[in-house]
Amino acid sequence: MKVLHFGAGNIGRAFIGRTIFQSGYDLTFTDVNESLINSLNDCKNYKVKLVGYNYEKIIHVNNFRAIYLNCPDLLKIISNVGLITTAVGVSSLKKIAFILAEGIILKIKLKSIIPLNIIACENKTQASSFLKNLIYKIISLKYHQYLNKYIGFVDCSIDTIVPSTLSFEKNNLSLIAENFKEWIVNKKQFKGDIPKIIDMTRSDDLMSFIDRKILTLNTGHAIAAYLGWTKKYTTIYESIQDHDIKNIVQSAMEESGLTLIKKYNFDKKMHFFYIKNILTRFKNPFLIDNVERIARNPLQKLSENERLIKPLLSAKKYDLPYHNLTKGIAAALCYKNKNDLESIKMNDLIKTLGVEKTLNQISNLQLGSQEMNAIINAYISINAVYSEKFN
């Protein structure tokens, strides 16, 4: 089977692309970075070093092709593959939706009845369904019957850490990655045969896995990054070594975890062990992940259905504690990074509207609510202590 993967960055090469290659499929990368595409075509291979405690293994990835995102030939490839995956970032899904729509229309015009499944491997709840809605709005209603029959949009949950460190090879394509990985898909959403991809778990209860991952790992990761930024740490490893930050991160994940236990009837002992395992992964000295990479795009991370606000609202709904979650949200509001457009926009809003109205606009939290007041109090406390570090 032929597979097209959008996004040849860290996750794309070290996780999704590697896994597809190891599964024996014909792999093509596409990316907006023309220099990266040229490097992939010139080198024709790269390495992924998997690391963990007392563990190291190198995987050689080769026999792939790469094509620039704006190349006209890309539409023909889309019309001819059986599986498309993405790791482009949530903000880029709207852009590739137009490209995918054009490729699917070509597939329809070629009268192809070979099923095509699309898996958006993004840190967003039901990212493939989100992408589906975008594409259905672009493609004419007369083709929707074809889409319903032959095009599958498969939601998934992915979990691994690929730090944004320099390559350990001269070609700058090879990467270091965590040896832990998890790729869970909704088996009910495939059209035709489900591809046999190594270590890909098929589930009929995907939402619980998506929420477990985003509202635990991503929640903890984000809070570690934002708190670490306030102390001028540069890596997650440094941040989590800080006793105060580690305690807040762990407690925030436990607060979020209590809401998941309530909602999905998770076993509390098992879920708290899952949290402990995540903290161990954050402490992995072989994974030097930049705080700036994890903290980027604060407007997205502070939106209503994302990793910081959603567990807070769930805790309120179930009358559960959220004290440490408010500290994480407050730290995110303190994030000032001149290299991050969303950070610039957020801080401009804070200067114009004030922090409370800004948070209301970003997250839709109610002005004057108990949770809003708790966040503002935490923000004032954090900002007063650490703001001098950014002057």
C-alpha positions in Angstrom: 0.0 0.0 0.0 1.1 3.5 -0.8 1.2 6.0 2.1 1.5 9.8 2.0 2.6 11.6 5.1 2.1 15.4 5.6 4.8 17.0 7.8 8.4 15.8 7.7 9.3 17.4 11.1 10.3 15.6 14.3 7.1 13.7 14.9 6.6 13.0 11.2 10.1 11.5 10.7 10.8 9.9 14.1 7.4 8.5 14.9 4.8 8.4 12.1 7.2 8.0 9.1 9.4 5.5 11.0 6.4 3.4 12.0 5.0 3.4 8.4 8.4 2.4 7.0 8.8 -0.4 9.6 5.4 -1.6 8.6 6.6 -2.2 5.1 4.6 0.4 3.2 5.6 2.6 0.3 6.2 6.0 2.0 6.2 9.5 0.6 6.8 12.6 2.7 5.4 16.1 1.9 6.2 19.3 3.6 6.1 23.1 3.1 9.9 23.3 3.9 11.5 22.9 0.5 15.0 22.7 1.9 13.9 19.8 4.2 12.3 18.0 1.2 15.5 18.5 -0.8 17.6 17.1 2.0 15.4 14.0 2.3 15.6 13.4 -1.5 19.4 13.9 -1.5 20.2 11.8 1.5 17.5 9.1 0.8 17.8 7.9 4.4 17.9 9.0 8.0 18.3 7.4 11.5 16.1 7.5 14.5 17.9 6.8 17.8 15.4 5.4 20.3 16.5 6.1 23.9 15.4 5.3 27.4 16.8 4.2 30.7 19.5 1.7 29.9 18.0 1.4 26.4 19.3 2.6 23.0 18.5 1.4 19.5 19.0 2.9 16.1 16.4 2.5 13.3 17.5 3.2 9.7 14.7 4.7 7.6 15.1 4.6 3.8 13.3 3.7 0.6 11.0 6.8 0.9 10.3 9.7 -1.4 9.7 13.4 -0.6 7.7 16.0 -2.5 7.3 19.7 -1.9 3.8 20.7 -0.6 3.1 23.1 -3.5 4.2 20.7 -6.2 1.4 20.0 -8.7 2.2 16.3 -8.7 1.1 16.1 -5.1 -2.6 15.9 -6.2 -1.9 12.9 -8.3 -0.2 11.2 -5.3 -3.2 12.0 -3.1 -5.6 10.4 -5.7 -3.5 7.2 -5.8 -2.6 6.4 -2.1 -4.5 4.2 0.3 -3.5 6.0 3.5 -2.7 9.6 4.4 -1.3 10.7 7.7 -0.5 14.1 9.1 1.8 15.6 11.7 1.7 19.3 10.7 0.3 21.0 13.8 -3.4 21.9 14.4 -3.0 25.4 12.9 -1.9 23.9 9.6 -4.9 21.6 9.1 -7.0 24.2 7.4 -4.3 24.8 4.8 -3.8 21.1 3.9 -7.6 20.6 3.9 -7.7 22.5 0.6 -4.9 20.4 -0.9 -6.5 17.2 0.2 -9.9 18.3 -1.2 -8.3 18.9 -4.6 -6.6 15.6 -4.5 -9.8 13.8 -3.6 -11.7 15.5 -6.4 -9.1 14.3 -8.8 -9.6 10.8 -7.3 -13.3 11.1 -8.0 -12.8 12.3 -11.5 -10.4 9.3 -12.1 -13.4 7.1 -11.0 -11.2 5.4 -8.3 -13.1 3.1 -5.9 -10.0 2.3 -3.9 -10.7 3.4 -0.3 -8.6 6.2 1.2 -8.1 6.6 4.9 -6.9 9.8 6.5 -5.4 9.9 10.0 -4.6 13.3 11.4 -2.0 12.6 14.1 -2.3 15.9 15.9 -2.6 17.0 19.5 -6.2 17.8 19.2 -9.3 15.9 20.2 -10.8 14.2 17.1 -8.4 15.9 14.8 -9.4 13.7 11.8 -13.1 14.5 12.3 -12.1 18.2 12.5 -10.3 17.8 9.2 -13.2 15.9 7.7 -15.6 18.8 8.5 -13.2 21.2 6.7 -13.0 19.0 3.6 -16.8 18.4 3.5 -17.3 22.2 3.4 -14.8 22.6 0.6 -16.0 19.7 -1.6 -19.3 20.1 -3.5 -22.3 18.4 -1.9 -22.7 16.3 -5.1 -19.5 14.4 -4.1 -20.4 13.8 -0.5 -21.9 10.4 -1.2 -18.6 9.3 -2.7 -16.8 10.7 0.4 -19.1 8.8 2.7 -18.4 5.5 0.9 -14.7 5.6 0.0 -12.9 8.2 2.3 -12.3 7.4 5.9 -11.4 10.0 8.5 -9.9 8.1 11.4 -9.5 9.8 14.8 -6.5 8.7 16.8 -4.4 9.3 19.9 -0.7 9.5 19.6 1.8 9.6 22.5 5.6 9.9 22.3 8.3 12.5 22.9 10.6 13.6 20.1 12.7 16.5 21.5 13.7 19.4 19.3 17.4 18.7 19.8 20.1 18.9 17.1 20.6 15.8 15.0 23.2 13.4 16.0 24.2 12.9 12.3 25.8 15.4 9.9 22.9 15.4 7.5 20.6 17.0 10.2 17.8 14.6 9.3 18.4 11.9 12.0 16.6 12.3 15.3 16.6 11.1 18.9 13.2 9.9 20.1 11.7 8.3 23.2 11.5 4.5 23.0 7.9 4.8 24.3 5.2 5.3 21.7 1.4 4.8 21.6 -0.8 5.1 18.5 -4.5 4.3 19.1 -7.1 4.5 16.3 -10.9 4.3 16.1 -11.3 1.1 14.2 -14.9 1.9 13.3 -14.0 4.9 11.1 -11.9 3.0 8.5 -13.1 2.4 5.0 -12.1 -0.9 3.5 -9.4 -3.0 5.1 -7.6 -1.6 8.2 -3.9 -1.2 7.4 -1.5 -3.4 9.4 0.7 -0.9 11.1 3.1 -2.1 13.8 2.1 -1.2 17.3 -1.0 0.6 16.2 -3.8 -0.3 18.6 -7.4 -0.5 17.2 -10.1 0.7 19.6 -13.8 1.2 19.7 -13.5 3.4 22.8 -11.1 6.0 21.5 -12.4 9.1 23.3 -11.3 7.9 26.6 -7.7 7.3 25.3 -7.7 10.7 23.6 -8.8 12.5 26.8 -6.4 10.4 28.9 -3.5 11.5 26.8 -4.3 15.1 26.1 -5.6 15.9 29.5 -2.7 14.1 31.3 0.5 14.1 29.3 -0.2 17.3 27.3 -1.6 19.1 30.4 1.4 18.2 32.5 3.9 18.9 29.6 2.4 22.4 29.1 2.4 23.3 32.7 6.0 22.2 33.1 6.9 24.3 30.2 5.1 27.5 31.3 6.3 27.2 34.9 9.8 26.5 33.6 9.7 29.5 31.4 8.9 31.7 34.4 12.2 30.5 36.0 14.1 30.8 32.8 14.7 27.1 32.4 15.4 26.0 28.9 14.4 22.3 28.9 11.6 20.2 30.4 14.2 18.1 32.1 15.5 21.2 34.0 11.9 22.3 34.8 10.8 18.9 36.3 14.0 18.8 38.4 12.7 21.9 40.2 10.8 20.5 43.3 8.1 23.1 43.3 7.4 22.8 39.6 7.4 19.0 39.8 4.8 19.1 42.6 2.5 21.5 40.8 2.8 19.5 37.5 2.0 16.2 39.3 -0.8 17.7 41.3 -2.3 19.3 38.2 -2.3 16.0 36.4 -3.9 14.3 39.4 -6.6 17.0 39.5 -7.3 16.4 35.8 -7.0 12.7 36.4 -9.8 12.7 39.0 -12.1 14.2 36.3 -11.2 11.4 33.9 -11.7 8.8 36.6 -15.2 10.3 37.2 -16.1 10.5 33.5 -14.7 7.2 32.2 -14.7 5.1 35.4 -10.9 4.6 35.1 -9.3 2.6 37.9 -7.8 5.3 40.1 -4.7 3.2 41.1 -3.9 2.5 37.4 -4.5 6.1 36.3 -2.3 7.5 39.0 0.4 5.0 38.0 0.0 6.3 34.4 0.7 9.8 35.8 3.8 8.6 37.7 5.0 7.0 34.5 4.6 10.3 32.6 6.7 12.1 35.3 9.4 9.5 34.8 9.3 10.2 31.1 9.7 13.9 31.7 12.7 13.2 33.9 14.4 11.1 31.1 17.9 12.7 30.9 18.2 11.4 27.3 15.3 13.5 26.1 16.4 17.2 26.3 13.2 18.8 25.1 13.0 22.6 24.8 10.6 24.5 27.0 10.0 26.9 24.1 8.8 24.1 21.8 6.3 22.8 24.3 5.1 26.3 25.4 4.5 27.7 21.8 1.0 28.7 20.6 -0.4 29.7 24.0 -3.7 30.9 22.5 -4.4 27.4 21.2 -3.4 25.8 24.5 -5.7 28.2 26.5 -8.7 27.6 24.3 -11.9 26.2 25.9 -11.5 22.5 24.8 -7.8 22.3 25.2 -5.3 20.8 27.7 -5.4 23.6 30.3 -9.0 24.9 30.4 -10.9 21.7 29.6 -9.7 19.8 32.8 -10.4 22.9 34.9 -14.0 23.1 33.6 -14.4 19.3 34.1 -13.2 19.7 37.7 -15.7 22.4 38.3 -18.4 20.3 36.7 -17.7 17.4 39.1 -17.0 19.6 42.1 -13.4 18.5 42.2 -10.3 20.5 43.1 -8.4 22.5 40.5 -6.0 24.6 42.6 -2.9 23.5 40.7 -4.5 23.6 37.3 -5.1 27.4 37.9 -1.4 27.8 38.5 -0.6 26.2 35.2 -3.1 28.5 33.4 -1.7 31.5 35.2 1.8 30.6 34.1 0.6 30.3 30.5 -0.7 33.9 30.8 2.7 35.0 31.9 4.4 33.5 28.8 6.2 36.3 27.0 8.2 35.2 23.9 9.0 37.6 21.2 9.6 34.7 18.8 6.0 33.3 19.3 3.3 35.2 17.4 0.5 33.8 19.6 2.5 35.0 22.7 2.8 38.5 21.2 -0.9 38.6 20.4 -1.9 37.3 23.9 0.3 39.9 25.6 -1.0 42.7 23.4 -4.5 41.7 24.5 -3.5 41.7 28.1 -2.1 45.2 27.7 -5.3 46.4 26.0 -8.0 44.5 27.9 -6.4 43.4 31.1 -5.7 39.8 32.0 -9.2 38.8 33.1 -11.0 40.0 29.9 -8.2 38.5 27.8 -8.7 35.1 29.4 -12.4 35.5 28.9 -11.9 36.2 25.2 -9.4 33.3 24.7 -11.0 30.6 26.9 -14.6 31.7 27.3 -14.3 31.5 31.1 -16.9 33.6 32.8 -15.9 37.0 34.2 -16.0 37.1 38.0 -16.4 33.3 38.3 -14.7 31.4 41.1 -12.3 29.7 38.7 -11.5 33.0 37.0 -10.7 34.7 40.3 -8.5 31.8 41.3 -6.5 32.1 38.0 -6.2 35.9 38.3 -4.9 35.6 41.9 -2.3 33.0 40.8 -1.4 35.2 37.8 -0.7 38.2 40.0 1.4 36.1 42.3 3.5 34.5 39.6 3.9 37.7 37.6 5.0 39.7 40.6 7.7 37.1 41.5 9.1 36.4 38.0 8.3 39.4 35.8 11.7 41.0 36.5 13.4 38.1 34.8 12.0 39.4 31.4 12.9 43.0 31.8 
